[in-house]
Amino acid sequence: MATDRTSPDPRITELVAAVEAVPLTRYEGVTFKDQSVWLDGGEYVRCVFVGCEITVELGRFRFDGDQTFTNCEWVGGMPVDRWRALMDLVRGLPMPGPRKRRSDA
């Protein structure tokens, strides 16, 4: 039996469209300090992150302008290629290894 993989499963396409239809919450000039921050669902404009645990699952967020990251931990479950793209945006940070979130410990 042949399987057509020339286009995404329609269920996935519908799911992605539904997620993308939800507007991003905008954070402009906000300083996040010593807290857990889930990037998904947010648009971050010139924000500062200090001592934060930063989680990314879906990769649905946007950085606009320069962000500042100091002593932050990166956790999440997105694919490696998305992590690489994210790390290219956040210059100078090391690639994260497999980690558990603090709340899972």
N, C-alpha and C positions, 0 to 999 in steps of 0.2 A: 504494500500500500504506500503510495507516494504522499508525502506531506508538503504542502505549499508553504515555504518560508520566505517568499519574495516580499511579503508585507507583514506588518505586526498583526498579532491576534486582535480582532476588533474589540474584544473585551478590554485589552490593555490600552488601546487607543482611546476608548471611552473613559477609562479610569484616569489616564494622563490628562485628557481634556478637562475632566471634572476638577482635578487637583489644580491645574493651571488657571481655571476660572476663578479660584479663590484669590482675592487681591492680597498682595503682600502688605504687612504692617510696616510702616515707615518709622525708623529710629534715626533722628538727625542730631549729631553732636552729643550723643549720650555716652556717659562713662559707665561701663559695667565693671564692677570691682568685687573680687572674691565671691563669685557666684557661678552657678551653672547657667549657661546660655545655649539654647537651642537655636541655631541659625535658621533652620527651615522655617519658611513662612514670613521671613523678615527682609526688609530692604534697609541696609545700614549705610548711612551717609556720614562720613567723617566721624566715626565712633572710636572710642578708646576701650580696650579690653585689658584689664590688669588682674593677674592671678585668677583667671577664670578657667573653668572647665567648659570647653566649647564642643558641642555635639552637633554632628551633621549626619542625617540619615538619608534623606532623599536628594539633597543637593539643590533644593528649590529655595534659593535666597539670592539676594543681589547685594554686591558691594558697589557703592558709588562714592567716588573720591577716595582719599587715602584713609585707611584704618590703621590704628596703632595696637599692636599686640605685645604685652610684656608679661613674661612668666605664665603663659597659658598652656593648658593641656588640651590636646585635640583627641576626641574620641568619636566613634561613629561606625556605621555599617555600610557606607557607600562603596561602590566598586573602586578599585585601585586607580583606574584612569581618571575618575572624577577627583580623587584625592590629589593626584598629580596636578591636575588643572587648578585645583584650589590652592595647592602649595605654590604654584607658579604665581598666583595672584598675591599670595601672602609671602612676599620675598623674605628669604633668610630663615624660614622655619624648617626644622627637620621633618622628614616624613614620619608620620605616626606609626607605631607598631600596634599589634593587637593588644587591646586594653579593655578592662571592664570599667564601666562608669562607676563613680563613687557610690551611687545609690545601689549598685549591684553587689558591692563588697560585703 
